[in-house]
């Protein structure tokens, strides 16, 4: 249930109302939107009558029930206001959201060595990326494949940040690693295979760093949003959703089926920012540029793209990684599209 307050409601009236709800055994959450202040009520509201709650204060404009199973993640919960997730980086704060410039995150699947990760960070940064992606811990289908360098790779990511000024996004796989990954990463990534690892979701939800939650390979959108609800319910409001392709009946030509339609669907369901991963979504570098541009046209808030100095020698996911020159060309094309949509960093929309 949400309680929408009238314009210019005194803060004292909101606090008095929140106290009344707490005394009823509910948890009130104040949501300050661009247009309204909304109080979200968490708890057993089934017995509450909307008309009765309306009489609790003359400053209440409207009382509404949230019909979705995912409460905090729903667009209804924020009365139609989209969340902006702001991430602090060495170059300043970067905002993810529906009304923000498109953010590009780029880098290799895995952190391989210091020379490679620093060179990649400098290159993607010079092309306009705001974040370096790179895996320290890698969940692989085969136990014999490269699993990442682990904790030592976190030190290499820190060195790459110092050398490039980029923010860092990297995956955390285990609850025991959340603190050490969080000490380096500006955004913690929960991978597709861990989308329903509920202890991990609760753990990343109990720490302050933003979390990017990837959609599971066979997850419905509702299941994905319910997973996000775990993070939000644990106390972390800074959740970003990442579509990275789903498993369908045809995997002959692409690794996964990139669900670009998820972008407009999510925009009607949730206030959370949306990211597209065209690298995992297709599994083939030749398709990454077109799907990146299609995703921007469809309204994505960010892209996360795999880039490697020599994809043929990559320790993981080489076939879906763009070489440096191809990434530079793609960023030029994305800039033209982003400018036309009025969503490119620091550049006004074309007339």
C-alpha positions as a Markdown table, in Angstrom:
| # | Residue | x | y | z |
|---|---|---|---|---|
| 1 | Unk | 0.0 | 0.0 | 0.0 |
| 2 | Unk | 1.2 | 3.5 | -0.7 |
| 3 | Unk | 0.0 | 6.8 | 0.7 |
| 4 | Unk | 0.4 | 9.8 | -1.6 |
| 5 | Unk | 0.8 | 13.1 | 0.2 |
| 6 | Unk | -0.5 | 16.4 | -1.1 |
| 7 | Unk | 1.8 | 19.1 | -2.4 |
| 8 | Unk | 3.6 | 21.2 | 0.2 |
| 9 | Unk | 2.7 | 18.8 | 3.0 |
| 10 | Unk | 4.8 | 19.9 | 6.1 |
| 11 | Unk | 7.5 | 17.4 | 7.1 |
| 12 | Unk | 6.0 | 17.3 | 10.6 |
| 13 | Unk | 2.7 | 16.0 | 9.3 |
| 14 | Unk | 4.6 | 13.2 | 7.4 |
| 15 | Unk | 6.5 | 12.2 | 10.5 |
| 16 | Unk | 3.4 | 12.1 | 12.6 |
| 17 | Unk | 1.7 | 9.9 | 10.0 |
| 18 | Unk | 4.8 | 7.6 | 9.8 |
| 19 | Unk | 4.7 | 7.3 | 13.6 |
| 20 | Unk | 1.1 | 6.3 | 13.5 |
| 21 | Unk | 1.9 | 3.6 | 10.9 |
| 22 | Unk | 4.8 | 2.3 | 13.0 |
| 23 | Unk | 2.5 | 2.0 | 16.0 |
| 24 | Unk | 0.3 | -0.2 | 13.9 |
| 25 | Unk | 3.1 | -2.6 | 13.3 |
| 26 | Unk | 3.9 | -1.4 | 9.7 |
| 27 | Unk | 7.2 | -0.1 | 8.3 |
| 28 | Unk | 6.7 | 3.2 | 6.5 |
| 29 | Unk | 9.2 | 4.2 | 3.9 |
| 30 | Unk | 9.3 | 7.8 | 2.7 |
| 31 | Unk | 9.8 | 8.2 | -1.0 |
| 32 | Unk | 10.6 | 11.7 | -2.3 |
| 33 | Unk | 9.7 | 11.8 | -6.0 |
| 34 | Unk | 10.0 | 14.5 | -8.5 |
| 35 | Unk | 6.3 | 15.4 | -8.1 |
| 36 | Unk | 5.1 | 13.9 | -4.9 |
| 37 | Unk | 6.1 | 12.5 | -1.5 |
| 38 | Unk | 4.8 | 9.0 | -1.1 |
| 39 | Unk | 4.8 | 6.8 | 2.0 |
| 40 | Unk | 5.2 | 3.1 | 1.2 |
| 41 | Unk | 3.8 | 0.8 | 3.8 |
| 42 | Unk | 5.5 | -2.6 | 4.2 |
| 43 | Unk | 3.8 | -5.2 | 6.3 |
| 44 | Unk | 0.4 | -6.8 | 6.6 |
| 45 | Unk | -1.9 | -4.2 | 5.1 |
| 46 | Unk | -4.6 | -6.6 | 3.9 |
| 47 | Unk | -7.0 | -5.6 | 6.7 |
| 48 | Unk | -6.6 | -1.9 | 6.1 |
| 49 | Unk | -9.4 | -0.1 | 4.3 |
| 50 | Unk | -8.1 | 2.6 | 2.0 |
| 51 | Unk | -11.0 | 5.0 | 2.8 |
| 52 | Unk | -10.2 | 4.7 | 6.5 |
| 53 | Unk | -6.5 | 5.4 | 6.0 |
| 54 | Unk | -7.5 | 8.4 | 3.9 |
| 55 | Unk | -9.0 | 9.9 | 7.1 |
| 56 | Unk | -5.7 | 9.6 | 9.1 |
| 57 | Unk | -4.5 | 13.0 | 7.9 |
| 58 | Unk | -5.9 | 16.0 | 5.9 |
| 59 | Unk | -2.7 | 16.0 | 4.0 |
| 60 | Unk | -3.3 | 12.6 | 2.4 |
| 61 | Unk | -4.2 | 13.0 | -1.3 |
| 62 | Unk | -4.7 | 9.3 | -2.2 |
| 63 | Unk | -4.3 | 5.8 | -0.8 |
| 64 | Unk | -3.5 | 3.0 | -3.3 |
| 65 | Unk | -2.7 | -0.7 | -3.1 |
| 66 | Unk | 0.3 | -2.1 | -4.9 |
| 67 | Unk | -1.0 | -5.0 | -6.9 |
| 68 | Unk | 2.3 | -6.5 | -7.9 |
| 69 | Unk | 4.0 | -9.3 | -6.0 |
| 70 | Unk | 7.2 | -7.2 | -6.2 |
| 71 | Unk | 6.3 | -4.3 | -4.0 |
| 72 | Unk | 9.4 | -2.1 | -3.5 |
| 73 | Unk | 10.5 | -2.8 | -7.1 |
| 74 | Unk | 7.2 | -1.8 | -8.7 |
| 75 | Unk | 6.7 | 1.5 | -10.4 |
| 76 | Unk | 3.5 | 1.8 | -8.5 |
| 77 | Unk | 5.4 | 1.9 | -5.2 |
| 78 | Unk | 7.1 | 5.1 | -6.3 |
| 79 | Unk | 3.9 | 6.5 | -7.8 |
| 80 | Unk | 5.4 | 6.5 | -11.3 |
| 81 | Unk | 8.7 | 8.1 | -10.4 |
| 82 | Unk | 11.8 | 6.4 | -11.8 |
| 83 | Unk | 14.8 | 5.8 | -9.5 |
| 84 | Unk | 18.2 | 7.4 | -10.2 |
| 85 | Unk | 21.0 | 5.3 | -9.0 |
| 86 | Unk | 24.1 | 7.5 | -8.4 |
| 87 | Unk | 27.5 | 5.8 | -8.3 |
| 88 | Unk | 30.6 | 7.5 | -7.0 |
| 89 | Unk | 33.7 | 7.0 | -9.1 |
| 90 | Unk | 37.2 | 8.7 | -9.2 |
| 91 | Unk | 35.9 | 10.9 | -12.0 |
| 92 | Unk | 32.8 | 12.0 | -10.1 |
| 93 | Unk | 29.3 | 10.7 | -9.7 |
| 94 | Unk | 27.7 | 8.8 | -12.5 |
| 95 | Unk | 23.9 | 8.5 | -12.6 |
| 96 | Unk | 21.9 | 5.6 | -14.0 |
| 97 | Unk | 18.2 | 6.1 | -14.7 |
| 98 | Unk | 15.3 | 6.7 | -17.0 |
| 99 | Unk | 16.0 | 10.5 | -17.3 |
| 100 | Unk | 19.9 | 10.2 | -17.3 |
| 101 | Unk | 22.5 | 10.0 | -20.1 |
| 102 | Unk | 23.3 | 6.5 | -21.3 |
| 103 | Unk | 26.1 | 4.9 | -19.3 |
| 104 | Unk | 28.6 | 2.5 | -21.0 |
| 105 | Unk | 30.5 | -0.1 | -19.0 |
| 106 | Unk | 33.2 | -2.0 | -20.9 |
| 107 | Unk | 36.1 | -4.4 | -20.4 |
| 108 | Unk | 37.2 | -8.0 | -20.6 |
| 109 | Unk | 35.2 | -11.0 | -19.3 |
| 110 | Unk | 38.1 | -11.8 | -17.0 |
| 111 | Unk | 41.0 | -9.9 | -15.5 |
| 112 | Unk | 44.0 | -11.7 | -16.9 |
| 113 | Unk | 47.1 | -9.7 | -16.0 |
| 114 | Unk | 48.0 | -6.1 | -15.0 |
| 115 | Unk | 49.2 | -4.9 | -18.4 |
| 116 | Unk | 46.1 | -6.2 | -20.1 |
| 117 | Unk | 43.6 | -4.8 | -17.7 |
| 118 | Unk | 45.2 | -1.3 | -17.5 |
| 119 | Unk | 45.5 | -1.1 | -21.3 |
| 120 | Unk | 41.9 | -2.0 | -21.6 |
| 121 | Unk | 40.8 | 0.5 | -19.0 |
| 122 | Unk | 42.6 | 3.3 | -20.6 |
| 123 | Unk | 41.2 | 2.4 | -24.1 |
| 124 | Unk | 37.6 | 2.1 | -23.1 |
| 125 | Unk | 37.9 | 5.2 | -21.0 |
| 126 | Unk | 39.3 | 7.2 | -23.9 |
| 127 | Unk | 36.3 | 6.1 | -26.0 |
| 128 | Unk | 33.8 | 7.3 | -23.5 |
| 129 | Unk | 33.1 | 4.4 | -21.2 |
| 130 | Unk | 32.5 | 5.4 | -17.5 |
| 131 | Unk | 33.1 | 2.0 | -15.9 |
| 132 | Unk | 35.6 | -0.8 | -16.4 |
| 133 | Unk | 34.0 | -4.3 | -16.2 |
| 134 | Unk | 36.2 | -7.3 | -15.5 |
| 135 | Unk | 35.7 | -10.6 | -13.7 |
| 136 | Unk | 37.9 | -11.6 | -10.7 |
| 137 | Unk | 35.6 | -14.5 | -9.8 |
| 138 | Unk | 34.2 | -16.3 | -12.8 |
| 139 | Unk | 31.3 | -18.9 | -12.7 |
| 140 | Unk | 32.0 | -21.2 | -15.6 |
| 141 | Unk | 29.9 | -24.1 | -16.9 |
| 142 | Unk | 32.8 | -26.4 | -16.9 |
| 143 | Unk | 34.9 | -26.9 | -13.7 |
| 144 | Unk | 38.0 | -27.2 | -16.0 |
| 145 | Unk | 37.6 | -23.7 | -17.5 |
| 146 | Unk | 39.4 | -20.7 | -16.2 |
| 147 | Unk | 37.7 | -19.5 | -13.0 |
| 148 | Unk | 39.3 | -16.1 | -12.7 |
| 149 | Unk | 42.3 | -15.1 | -10.5 |
| 150 | Unk | 40.1 | -14.3 | -7.5 |
| 151 | Unk | 41.3 | -11.9 | -4.8 |
| 152 | Unk | 44.6 | -11.1 | -6.6 |
| 153 | Unk | 42.5 | -9.8 | -9.6 |
| 154 | Unk | 40.7 | -7.3 | -7.3 |
| 155 | Unk | 44.1 | -5.7 | -6.7 |
| 156 | Unk | 44.6 | -5.5 | -10.5 |
| 157 | Unk | 41.2 | -3.8 | -10.9 |
| 158 | Unk | 42.1 | -1.3 | -8.2 |
| 159 | Unk | 45.3 | -0.6 | -10.2 |
| 160 | Unk | 43.3 | -0.1 | -13.4 |
| 161 | Unk | 41.0 | 2.3 | -11.6 |
| 162 | Unk | 44.0 | 4.4 | -10.4 |
| 163 | Unk | 45.5 | 4.4 | -13.9 |
| 164 | Unk | 42.3 | 5.3 | -15.8 |
| 165 | Unk | 39.9 | 7.0 | -13.3 |
| 166 | Unk | 37.1 | 4.7 | -14.3 |
| 167 | Unk | 34.6 | 3.2 | -11.9 |
| 168 | Unk | 34.7 | -0.6 | -11.4 |
| 169 | Unk | 32.0 | -3.2 | -11.7 |
| 170 | Unk | 32.8 | -6.8 | -11.0 |
| 171 | Unk | 30.9 | -9.9 | -10.0 |
| 172 | Unk | 30.6 | -11.3 | -6.5 |
| 173 | Unk | 29.7 | -15.0 | -6.2 |
| 174 | Unk | 29.9 | -15.8 | -2.5 |
| 175 | Unk | 28.5 | -14.2 | 0.6 |
| 176 | Unk | 31.9 | -14.5 | 2.2 |
| 177 | Unk | 33.4 | -12.3 | -0.6 |
| 178 | Unk | 31.0 | -9.4 | -0.5 |
| 179 | Unk | 33.1 | -7.2 | 1.8 |
| 180 | Unk | 36.4 | -7.7 | -0.1 |
| 181 | Unk | 34.7 | -7.2 | -3.5 |
| 182 | Unk | 32.9 | -4.2 | -2.2 |
| 183 | Unk | 36.2 | -2.6 | -1.0 |
| 184 | Unk | 37.3 | -2.4 | -4.7 |
| 185 | Unk | 34.1 | -2.3 | -6.8 |
| 186 | Unk | 31.9 | 0.7 | -7.2 |
| 187 | Unk | 29.1 | -1.6 | -8.4 |
| 188 | Unk | 28.7 | -5.2 | -7.3 |
| 189 | Unk | 27.4 | -7.5 | -10.0 |
| 190 | Unk | 25.2 | -10.5 | -9.2 |
| 191 | Unk | 25.5 | -12.8 | -12.2 |
| 192 | Unk | 22.8 | -14.6 | -14.0 |
| 193 | Unk | 23.5 | -18.0 | -12.4 |
| 194 | Unk | 23.1 | -16.4 | -8.9 |
| 195 | Unk | 20.0 | -14.4 | -9.6 |
| 196 | Unk | 18.1 | -16.6 | -7.1 |
| 197 | Unk | 20.9 | -17.1 | -4.7 |
| 198 | Unk | 18.8 | -15.7 | -1.9 |
| 199 | Unk | 21.5 | -15.6 | 0.8 |
| 200 | Unk | 23.7 | -13.6 | -1.6 |
| 201 | Unk | 20.9 | -11.3 | -2.5 |
| 202 | Unk | 20.3 | -10.5 | 1.2 |
| 203 | Unk | 24.0 | -10.0 | 1.8 |
| 204 | Unk | 24.5 | -7.5 | -1.1 |
| 205 | Unk | 21.2 | -5.9 | 0.0 |
| 206 | Unk | 22.7 | -5.2 | 3.5 |
| 207 | Unk | 25.7 | -3.3 | 2.2 |
| 208 | Unk | 25.6 | 0.2 | 0.7 |
| 209 | Unk | 27.3 | -0.2 | -2.8 |
| 210 | Unk | 24.9 | -0.3 | -5.8 |
| 211 | Unk | 24.1 | -3.8 | -7.2 |
| 212 | Unk | 23.6 | -4.8 | -10.8 |
| 213 | Unk | 21.4 | -7.9 | -10.9 |
| 214 | Unk | 21.5 | -10.0 | -14.1 |
| 215 | Unk | 18.5 | -11.8 | -15.3 |
| 216 | Unk | 18.8 | -15.6 | -15.0 |
| 217 | Unk | 19.0 | -17.5 | -18.3 |
| 218 | Unk | 15.6 | -19.0 | -17.9 |
| 219 | Unk | 14.0 | -16.5 | -15.6 |
| 220 | Unk | 10.7 | -14.7 | -16.2 |
| 221 | Unk | 10.6 | -11.0 | -15.7 |
| 222 | Unk | 8.5 | -11.4 | -12.6 |
| 223 | Unk | 11.0 | -13.9 | -11.1 |
| 224 | Unk | 13.8 | -11.4 | -11.9 |
| 225 | Unk | 11.9 | -8.5 | -10.2 |
| 226 | Unk | 11.2 | -10.7 | -7.2 |
| 227 | Unk | 15.0 | -11.3 | -6.9 |
| 228 | Unk | 15.5 | -7.6 | -7.0 |
| 229 | Unk | 12.9 | -7.3 | -4.2 |
| 230 | Unk | 15.2 | -9.4 | -2.0 |
| 231 | Unk | 17.9 | -6.8 | -2.3 |
| 232 | Unk | 15.5 | -3.8 | -1.8 |
| 233 | Unk | 13.9 | -5.5 | 1.2 |
| 234 | Unk | 17.3 | -6.0 | 2.8 |
| 235 | Unk | 17.8 | -2.2 | 2.8 |
| 236 | Unk | 19.7 | -1.4 | -0.4 |
| 237 | Unk | 17.7 | 0.9 | -2.7 |
| 238 | Unk | 20.4 | 1.1 | -5.4 |
| 239 | Unk | 19.5 | -1.8 | -7.7 |
| 240 | Unk | 20.2 | -1.9 | -11.4 |
| 241 | Unk | 18.7 | -4.6 | -13.6 |
| 242 | Unk | 20.7 | -6.2 | -16.4 |
| 243 | Unk | 19.1 | -8.2 | -19.3 |
| 244 | Unk | 21.8 | -10.5 | -20.7 |
| 245 | Unk | 19.9 | -12.9 | -22.9 |
| 246 | Unk | 17.6 | -15.8 | -22.1 |
| 247 | Unk | 17.7 | -19.4 | -23.2 |
| 248 | Unk | 15.3 | -20.3 | -26.0 |
| 249 | Unk | 14.8 | -23.2 | -28.4 |
| 250 | Unk | 17.3 | -21.9 | -30.9 |
| 251 | Unk | 21.0 | -21.5 | -29.9 |
| 252 | Unk | 22.5 | -22.4 | -33.3 |
| 253 | Unk | 23.3 | -18.8 | -34.3 |
| 254 | Unk | 23.5 | -16.9 | -31.0 |
| 255 | Unk | 24.6 | -17.9 | -27.5 |
| 256 | Unk | 21.3 | -16.6 | -26.0 |
| 257 | Unk | 18.3 | -14.7 | -27.2 |
| 258 | Unk | 18.7 | -11.1 | -26.2 |
| 259 | Unk | 15.3 | -9.9 | -24.9 |
| 260 | Unk | 15.2 | -6.3 | -26.1 |
| 261 | Unk | 11.5 | -6.2 | -25.5 |
| 262 | Unk | 12.3 | -6.5 | -21.8 |
| 263 | Unk | 13.3 | -2.8 | -21.9 |
| 264 | Unk | 9.9 | -1.3 | -22.6 |
| 265 | Unk | 8.2 | -4.0 | -20.5 |
| 266 | Unk | 10.4 | -3.1 | -17.5 |
| 267 | Unk | 9.7 | 0.6 | -18.0 |
| 268 | Unk | 6.0 | -0.1 | -17.4 |
| 269 | Unk | 6.6 | -2.3 | -14.3 |
| 270 | Unk | 9.6 | -1.0 | -12.3 |
| 271 | Unk | 11.3 | 2.2 | -11.4 |
| 272 | Unk | 14.8 | 0.6 | -11.4 |
| 273 | Unk | 17.4 | 1.4 | -14.1 |
| 274 | Unk | 17.9 | -1.1 | -17.0 |
| 275 | Unk | 21.1 | -2.2 | -18.5 |
| 276 | Unk | 21.6 | -4.4 | -21.6 |
| 277 | Unk | 24.5 | -6.9 | -22.1 |
| 278 | Unk | 24.7 | -7.5 | -25.8 |
| 279 | Unk | 27.9 | -9.5 | -25.5 |
| 280 | Unk | 26.4 | -12.4 | -23.4 |
| 281 | Unk | 23.1 | -11.7 | -25.1 |
| 282 | Unk | 24.4 | -12.8 | -28.5 |
| 283 | Unk | 27.7 | -14.6 | -27.8 |
| 284 | Unk | 29.2 | -13.3 | -31.0 |
| 285 | Unk | 31.1 | -10.1 | -31.4 |
| 286 | Unk | 29.7 | -9.5 | -34.9 |
| 287 | Unk | 26.2 | -9.0 | -33.5 |
| 288 | Unk | 27.2 | -6.8 | -30.5 |
| 289 | Unk | 27.2 | -3.4 | -32.3 |
| 290 | Unk | 23.7 | -3.9 | -33.9 |
| 291 | Unk | 22.2 | -5.1 | -30.6 |
| 292 | Unk | 23.8 | -2.3 | -28.7 |
| 293 | Unk | 22.2 | 0.3 | -31.0 |
| 294 | Unk | 18.9 | -1.5 | -31.0 |
| 295 | Unk | 18.9 | -1.5 | -27.2 |
| 296 | Unk | 19.7 | 2.3 | -27.0 |
| 297 | Unk | 16.8 | 2.9 | -29.5 |
| 298 | Unk | 14.5 | 0.8 | -27.3 |
| 299 | Unk | 15.3 | 2.9 | -24.2 |
| 300 | Unk | 18.0 | 1.2 | -22.2 |
| 301 | Unk | 19.7 | 3.2 | -19.5 |
| 302 | Unk | 23.1 | 1.6 | -19.9 |
| 303 | Unk | 25.2 | -0.9 | -21.8 |
| 304 | Unk | 27.8 | -3.4 | -20.5 |
| 305 | Unk | 30.1 | -4.6 | -23.3 |
| 306 | Unk | 33.0 | -7.0 | -23.4 |
| 307 | Unk | 36.2 | -5.6 | -24.9 |
| 308 | Unk | 39.6 | -7.3 | -25.1 |
| 309 | Unk | 42.9 | -6.2 | -26.7 |
| 310 | Unk | 43.2 | -9.6 | -28.4 |
| 311 | Unk | 39.9 | -11.6 | -28.3 |
| 312 | Unk | 41.5 | -14.6 | -30.0 |
| 313 | Unk | 43.8 | -15.1 | -27.0 |
| 314 | Unk | 41.2 | -14.3 | -24.3 |
| 315 | Unk | 41.1 | -16.7 | -21.4 |
| 316 | Unk | 37.3 | -16.5 | -21.4 |
| 317 | Unk | 34.5 | -15.3 | -23.8 |
| 318 | Unk | 36.8 | -14.3 | -26.6 |
| 319 | Unk | 34.3 | -14.9 | -29.4 |
| 320 | Unk | 31.9 | -12.3 | -27.9 |
| 321 | Unk | 34.5 | -9.6 | -27.1 |
| 322 | Unk | 35.1 | -6.6 | -29.3 |
| 323 | Unk | 38.7 | -5.7 | -30.2 |
| 324 | Unk | 39.8 | -2.2 | -29.4 |
| 325 | Unk | 39.2 | -0.7 | -32.8 |
| 326 | Unk | 35.7 | -2.1 | -33.1 |
| 327 | Unk | 34.7 | -0.8 | -29.7 |
| 328 | Unk | 36.0 | 2.7 | -30.6 |
| 329 | Unk | 33.9 | 2.6 | -33.8 |
| 330 | Unk | 30.8 | 1.4 | -31.9 |
| 331 | Unk | 31.1 | 4.3 | -29.4 |
| 332 | Unk | 31.1 | 6.8 | -32.3 |
| 333 | Unk | 27.9 | 5.3 | -33.6 |
| 334 | Unk | 26.3 | 5.2 | -30.2 |
| 335 | Unk | 27.2 | 8.8 | -29.7 |
| 336 | Unk | 25.3 | 9.8 | -32.8 |
| 337 | Unk | 22.3 | 7.8 | -31.7 |
| 338 | Unk | 22.5 | 9.0 | -28.1 |
| 339 | Unk | 22.7 | 12.6 | -29.2 |
| 340 | Unk | 19.6 | 12.2 | -31.4 |
| 341 | Unk | 17.7 | 10.8 | -28.4 |
| 342 | Unk | 19.1 | 13.5 | -26.0 |
| 343 | Unk | 20.7 | 10.8 | -23.9 |
| 344 | Unk | 24.5 | 11.1 | -24.5 |
| 345 | Unk | 26.7 | 12.4 | -21.7 |
| 346 | Unk | 27.2 | 16.2 | -21.8 |
| 347 | Unk | 25.8 | 16.6 | -25.3 |
| 348 | Unk | 22.4 | 18.1 | -26.1 |
| 349 | Unk | 19.9 | 16.4 | -28.4 |
| 350 | Unk | 20.2 | 17.2 | -32.1 |
| 351 | Unk | 17.6 | 19.7 | -33.4 |
